[in-house]
Amino acid sequence: MVVEKLNSSSANEIQEDPLNSQGLHPDPEKLYYHDKIKLEILKKLVGQSIISVNQFDKELVLEICKFAALLEATEIAESHPLDGKIAITAFFEASTRTRLSFESAVLRLDGKIISIADGKSTGQAKGESLSDIGEMFNAYGDLVIVRHTKTNAIEEIMQNLRIPLINAGNGSGEHPTQALADWFAILKWKPELKGEVKDEDKIHLGILGTPGSMRAVKSFLKMSLLFKDVIKKVSIISELADPLGEELAQDIADSELDFVITNDINEVLSDLDVIYMNSIAFLGDSYKALDSRFKLNAESELKKDAVVLHPLARLEELSPVLDNTNHNLYFTQAHGAVFIRQALFISMLNRFNRLPENIPVIH
């Protein structure tokens, strides 16, 4: 097996990127250029809310990612796809990347934003119910994006809500658009994973964290099961003996994927093709920083072509020494979230007729 230290010269061959950021930046056109985007599949999202990965199948995920790739590679701002539409970003929990990427996606499509950046500034601070807040959202916008500390918050808001909602993270529940951004990055990196691949080309996923209680990891694992036909093995790296919980454990059992749990990333690292990192782990009833068994640094032995994902923000578990290598797919992962969310907005609000007429890859 070929492994190499992160400071080797071949790991530092960086592709050009219009954002001039570090790391690997695959060409988005390769994801859709010979595979037209199926509008009838995307139209299944019209008027729908995005709550859970359970709503998706592989076909829909692929069309969303192909559409996002088109949006990344094509200048469509002058078509004003969201002109006249108002999106509400209601964040009752602190956020940097998620809130800003949603708002950037709306504004770059010429929509407008009403933002709740702090739940303490809402009527909830005075005891107002989330269901009443949901009723008010109906009058103020065309779509709402919600993040909340409570796992059941989305269910409460939707009791009276009649406009589409996107779940941007609900407690220890899910973060489905993060999973879409994760797989968008993976599919740009290796577009052949859209279809059938030979056994030797299937990927070994390593996932660090506790999927049963961490929403980003949970959603990534759930979406990965949709791609079970191109996955050779899944390794969970966690301090917990049971990091999954009953529901996820059953999902994995039903998938019949080869699956292992380890408490040391170094036991599997040299065989991993994709490493999904996290900065914290949920252990029982609290969060704690990770120790050296869960970190990547200059001494880590990664496969030559292995890539690293991270939902960010990172702490000491992911050394900046990886930033300037082709193992770094996490910056592309973060940048691509804007285009995933643009694809969702256009689809949910049925603004396909606002796209430029000279795009030949949509049918």
C-alpha positions as CSV (number, residue, x, y, z in Angstrom):
1,M,0.0,0.0,0.0
2,V,1.3,3.4,-0.9
3,V,1.4,6.0,1.9
4,E,3.3,9.2,2.3
5,K,4.1,11.9,4.8
6,L,2.2,15.1,4.4
7,N,5.3,17.1,3.8
8,S,6.2,15.2,0.7
9,S,6.5,17.2,-2.6
10,S,3.9,15.2,-4.5
11,A,1.3,16.0,-1.8
12,N,1.9,19.7,-2.4
13,E,0.9,19.9,-6.0
14,I,-2.0,22.4,-5.9
15,Q,-4.5,23.0,-8.6
16,E,-5.5,26.5,-9.6
17,D,-8.7,27.9,-7.9
18,P,-10.5,31.1,-8.7
19,L,-10.8,31.8,-5.0
20,N,-7.0,31.4,-4.7
21,S,-7.5,29.2,-1.6
22,Q,-5.3,26.3,-0.6
23,G,-6.0,22.6,-1.2
24,L,-7.6,20.5,-3.9
25,H,-10.2,22.2,-6.3
26,P,-11.8,19.7,-8.7
27,D,-13.4,21.0,-11.9
28,P,-17.2,21.1,-11.3
29,E,-18.0,20.7,-15.0
30,K,-16.8,17.1,-14.9
31,L,-19.8,16.3,-12.7
32,Y,-22.4,17.2,-15.3
33,Y,-20.8,17.9,-18.7
34,H,-21.6,14.4,-20.2
35,D,-24.6,13.8,-18.0
36,K,-27.5,16.2,-18.5
37,I,-29.3,17.5,-15.5
38,K,-32.8,16.0,-15.2
39,L,-35.3,18.8,-14.4
40,E,-38.1,16.4,-13.7
41,I,-36.1,15.0,-10.7
42,L,-35.3,18.4,-9.3
43,K,-38.9,19.5,-9.6
44,K,-39.7,16.9,-6.8
45,L,-38.4,19.6,-4.5
46,V,-40.8,22.3,-5.5
47,G,-42.7,23.6,-2.5
48,Q,-41.1,21.0,-0.2
49,S,-39.2,21.4,3.1
50,I,-35.8,19.9,3.7
51,I,-35.8,18.3,7.1
52,S,-33.9,15.0,7.0
53,V,-31.6,13.0,4.8
54,N,-34.3,10.4,4.9
55,Q,-36.2,12.4,2.3
56,F,-33.5,11.8,-0.4
57,D,-32.6,8.9,-2.6
58,K,-29.4,8.6,-4.6
59,E,-30.9,9.9,-7.8
60,L,-32.1,13.1,-6.2
61,V,-28.8,13.7,-4.5
62,L,-27.0,13.3,-7.8
63,E,-29.2,15.8,-9.6
64,I,-28.9,18.4,-6.8
65,C,-25.1,18.0,-6.9
66,K,-25.0,18.2,-10.7
67,F,-27.1,21.3,-10.6
68,A,-24.9,22.8,-8.0
69,A,-21.9,22.1,-10.2
70,L,-23.5,23.9,-13.0
71,L,-24.2,26.9,-10.8
72,E,-20.6,26.9,-9.7
73,A,-19.3,26.8,-13.2
74,T,-21.9,29.2,-14.8
75,E,-22.5,32.9,-14.3
76,I,-26.3,33.2,-13.7
77,A,-26.5,36.3,-11.4
78,E,-27.7,38.5,-14.3
79,S,-30.7,36.3,-14.7
80,H,-31.9,37.2,-11.1
81,P,-33.3,33.8,-10.3
82,L,-34.7,34.7,-6.9
83,D,-35.8,38.3,-7.7
84,G,-38.8,39.1,-5.7
85,K,-38.3,36.3,-3.2
86,I,-37.5,36.7,0.5
87,A,-35.7,34.1,2.6
88,I,-35.7,34.2,6.4
89,T,-32.6,32.9,8.1
90,A,-33.7,32.1,11.7
91,F,-30.7,31.0,13.7
92,F,-31.5,30.4,17.3
93,E,-28.0,28.9,17.7
94,A,-24.6,30.5,16.9
95,S,-23.3,29.9,13.4
96,T,-20.7,31.4,11.0
97,R,-20.3,29.3,7.8
98,T,-23.9,27.9,7.6
99,R,-25.7,31.2,8.1
100,L,-23.4,33.1,5.9
101,S,-23.4,30.5,3.1
102,F,-27.2,30.4,3.0
103,E,-27.4,34.2,3.0
104,S,-24.7,34.5,0.3
105,A,-26.5,31.9,-1.8
106,V,-29.7,34.0,-1.6
107,L,-28.1,37.4,-2.3
108,R,-26.0,36.1,-5.2
109,L,-29.3,35.0,-6.8
110,D,-30.8,38.5,-6.2
111,G,-33.1,37.4,-3.5
112,K,-33.6,39.3,-0.2
113,I,-32.8,38.2,3.3
114,I,-34.5,38.8,6.7
115,S,-32.2,37.4,9.3
116,I,-32.5,36.4,13.0
117,A,-28.9,36.0,14.0
118,D,-29.6,35.5,17.7
119,G,-32.6,33.7,19.2
120,K,-32.4,36.1,22.2
121,S,-33.7,38.9,20.0
122,T,-36.9,37.0,19.2
123,G,-40.2,36.6,21.1
124,Q,-38.9,33.2,22.2
125,A,-36.8,35.0,24.8
126,K,-40.1,36.2,26.3
127,G,-41.7,32.8,26.2
128,E,-43.4,32.8,22.7
129,S,-43.9,29.3,21.3
130,L,-42.0,28.2,18.3
131,S,-45.3,27.2,16.6
132,D,-46.5,30.8,16.9
133,I,-43.2,32.0,15.5
134,G,-43.7,29.7,12.6
135,E,-47.1,31.2,11.9
136,M,-45.5,34.6,11.7
137,F,-42.9,33.4,9.2
138,N,-45.7,32.7,6.8
139,A,-46.4,36.4,6.4
140,Y,-42.8,37.6,6.3
141,G,-41.0,35.4,3.7
142,D,-41.2,32.8,1.0
143,L,-38.8,30.3,2.6
144,V,-37.2,29.9,6.0
145,I,-33.9,28.4,7.1
146,V,-33.8,27.4,10.8
147,R,-31.1,26.4,13.2
148,H,-31.9,25.6,16.8
149,T,-30.4,24.1,19.9
150,K,-33.5,21.9,20.5
151,T,-33.8,18.7,18.5
152,N,-37.6,19.0,18.3
153,A,-37.6,22.7,17.3
154,I,-38.2,22.0,13.6
155,E,-41.2,19.9,14.4
156,E,-42.6,22.7,16.6
157,I,-42.0,25.4,14.1
158,M,-43.7,23.4,11.3
159,Q,-46.9,23.0,13.3
160,N,-48.2,26.3,11.7
161,L,-45.7,26.8,9.0
162,R,-47.0,26.8,5.4
163,I,-43.8,28.1,3.5
164,P,-40.9,25.7,2.8
165,L,-38.3,25.2,5.5
166,I,-34.7,24.1,5.4
167,N,-33.3,22.5,8.5
168,A,-29.9,24.0,9.1
169,G,-29.2,22.0,12.2
170,N,-31.6,20.9,15.0
171,G,-29.8,20.0,18.3
172,S,-28.4,16.5,18.0
173,G,-30.8,15.8,15.1
174,E,-29.7,16.4,11.5
175,H,-28.0,18.8,9.2
176,P,-29.1,17.6,5.7
177,T,-27.7,20.4,3.6
178,Q,-24.2,19.9,5.2
179,A,-24.4,16.3,4.0
180,L,-25.3,17.5,0.5
181,A,-22.2,19.8,0.6
182,D,-20.1,16.9,1.8
183,W,-21.1,14.6,-1.0
184,F,-20.9,17.4,-3.5
185,A,-17.2,17.7,-2.7
186,I,-16.7,14.0,-2.9
187,L,-18.4,13.7,-6.3
188,K,-16.4,16.6,-7.7
189,W,-13.3,14.8,-6.5
190,K,-14.3,11.5,-8.0
191,P,-17.2,11.9,-10.5
192,E,-17.2,8.2,-11.4
193,L,-18.9,7.6,-8.1
194,K,-22.1,8.7,-9.7
195,G,-22.4,5.3,-11.3
196,E,-21.1,1.7,-11.1
197,V,-17.4,1.3,-10.2
198,K,-15.2,-1.8,-10.1
199,D,-14.5,-3.3,-6.6
200,E,-10.9,-2.0,-6.6
201,D,-12.2,1.6,-7.2
202,K,-14.7,1.6,-4.4
203,I,-13.8,4.0,-1.5
204,H,-13.1,3.3,2.2
205,L,-14.7,6.0,4.3
206,G,-13.4,7.0,7.7
207,I,-15.7,9.0,9.9
208,L,-14.5,10.5,13.1
209,G,-17.1,11.3,15.8
210,T,-20.3,10.0,17.3
211,P,-22.9,9.8,14.6
212,G,-25.7,8.9,17.0
213,S,-25.5,12.3,18.7
214,M,-23.6,14.7,16.3
215,R,-25.9,16.0,13.6
216,A,-23.3,16.7,10.8
217,V,-21.7,13.3,11.2
218,K,-25.1,11.6,11.4
219,S,-26.3,13.2,8.2
220,F,-23.1,12.5,6.4
221,L,-23.3,8.8,7.4
222,K,-27.0,8.6,6.4
223,M,-26.3,10.1,3.0
224,S,-23.3,7.8,2.5
225,L,-25.5,4.8,2.8
226,L,-27.3,6.0,-0.3
227,F,-23.9,5.5,-2.1
228,K,-23.3,2.0,-0.6
229,D,-22.7,0.5,-4.0
230,V,-19.5,2.6,-4.4
231,I,-18.3,2.2,-0.8
232,K,-15.9,-0.6,0.1
233,K,-15.9,-0.1,3.8
234,V,-16.9,2.4,6.5
235,S,-14.7,2.9,9.6
236,I,-16.1,4.9,12.6
237,I,-13.4,6.4,14.8
238,S,-14.8,7.1,18.2
239,E,-14.1,6.9,21.9
240,L,-17.5,5.4,22.5
241,A,-18.0,1.6,22.2
242,D,-21.4,2.4,20.6
243,P,-21.2,5.7,18.7
244,L,-24.2,5.0,16.5
245,G,-27.4,4.4,18.5
246,E,-30.1,1.9,17.7
247,E,-31.5,3.7,14.5
248,L,-28.2,4.2,12.7
249,A,-26.9,0.8,13.7
250,Q,-30.0,-0.7,12.1
251,D,-29.6,1.4,9.0
252,I,-26.0,0.2,8.6
253,A,-27.0,-3.4,9.2
254,D,-29.7,-3.1,6.5
255,S,-27.2,-1.7,4.1
256,E,-24.9,-4.7,4.4
257,L,-21.9,-2.5,4.2
258,D,-18.6,-3.7,5.6
259,F,-18.3,-1.7,8.9
260,V,-15.9,-1.4,11.8
261,I,-15.6,0.8,14.9
262,T,-12.1,1.7,16.3
263,N,-10.8,4.2,18.9
264,D,-7.6,5.1,17.0
265,I,-7.5,6.7,13.6
266,N,-4.0,5.4,13.0
267,E,-5.4,1.8,13.0
268,V,-7.2,2.4,9.7
269,L,-5.7,5.7,8.3
270,S,-3.3,4.2,5.7
271,D,-6.3,2.5,4.0
272,L,-8.8,5.4,4.0
273,D,-9.7,7.2,0.8
274,V,-12.0,9.8,2.5
275,I,-11.5,11.0,6.1
276,Y,-14.4,12.9,7.6
277,M,-12.9,14.8,10.5
278,N,-14.6,16.6,13.4
279,S,-13.3,18.9,16.2
280,I,-15.4,17.6,19.1
281,A,-16.9,14.3,20.2
282,F,-20.1,13.9,22.2
283,L,-19.4,11.5,25.0
284,G,-22.4,10.5,27.1
285,D,-23.7,13.9,28.1
286,S,-21.0,16.4,27.2
287,Y,-18.6,17.5,24.5
288,K,-14.8,17.2,24.8
289,A,-11.8,17.9,22.7
290,L,-10.1,14.9,21.0
291,D,-6.7,13.5,21.9
292,S,-3.8,12.4,19.7
293,R,-5.6,9.2,18.6
294,F,-8.1,11.4,16.7
295,K,-5.8,13.9,15.0
296,L,-4.2,14.5,11.7
297,N,-0.8,16.2,11.4
298,A,2.5,16.1,9.6
299,E,3.3,12.6,10.9
300,S,0.0,11.1,9.7
301,E,0.4,8.4,7.1
302,L,-2.3,9.0,4.5
303,K,-2.7,7.3,1.2
304,K,-1.2,9.4,-1.6
305,D,-4.7,10.3,-3.1
306,A,-6.7,10.3,0.1
307,V,-8.8,13.4,0.8
308,V,-9.9,15.0,4.1
309,L,-13.3,16.6,4.8
310,H,-14.3,18.7,7.8
311,P,-17.5,20.6,8.4
312,L,-15.5,23.2,10.3
313,A,-14.7,25.0,12.6
314,R,-11.6,23.0,13.4
315,L,-9.5,22.9,16.5
316,E,-6.2,21.0,17.0
317,E,-7.5,17.8,15.4
318,L,-6.7,19.0,11.9
319,S,-3.3,20.6,11.5
320,P,-2.9,23.5,9.1
321,V,0.0,21.6,7.6
322,L,-2.6,19.8,5.5
323,D,-4.0,23.0,4.0
324,N,-1.4,23.3,1.3
325,T,-1.7,19.7,0.1
326,N,-4.1,17.8,-2.2
327,H,-5.4,16.0,0.8
328,N,-7.3,19.2,1.6
329,L,-10.8,18.9,0.2
330,Y,-12.3,20.7,3.2
331,F,-12.0,24.2,1.8
332,T,-13.7,23.1,-1.4
333,Q,-16.3,21.4,0.8
334,A,-17.0,24.7,2.6
335,H,-17.0,26.8,-0.6
336,G,-19.4,24.4,-2.4
337,A,-22.1,24.7,0.2
338,V,-23.1,28.0,-1.4
339,F,-23.9,26.3,-4.7
340,I,-25.7,23.4,-3.1
341,R,-28.0,25.9,-1.3
342,Q,-28.5,27.8,-4.5
343,A,-29.6,24.6,-6.2
344,L,-32.1,24.0,-3.4
345,F,-33.5,27.5,-3.4
346,I,-34.1,27.5,-7.2
347,S,-35.7,24.0,-7.0
348,M,-37.8,24.6,-3.9
349,L,-39.1,28.0,-5.2
350,N,-39.5,26.7,-8.8
351,R,-37.4,29.4,-10.4
352,F,-36.1,27.2,-13.2
353,N,-37.6,29.5,-15.8
354,R,-35.3,32.2,-14.6
355,L,-32.2,30.4,-15.6
356,P,-30.4,31.5,-18.8
357,E,-32.0,29.9,-21.9
358,N,-28.6,29.0,-23.5
359,I,-27.8,26.3,-20.9
360,P,-27.7,23.0,-22.9
361,V,-27.2,20.6,-20.1
362,I,-30.6,20.8,-18.5
363,H,-33.5,18.8,-19.9
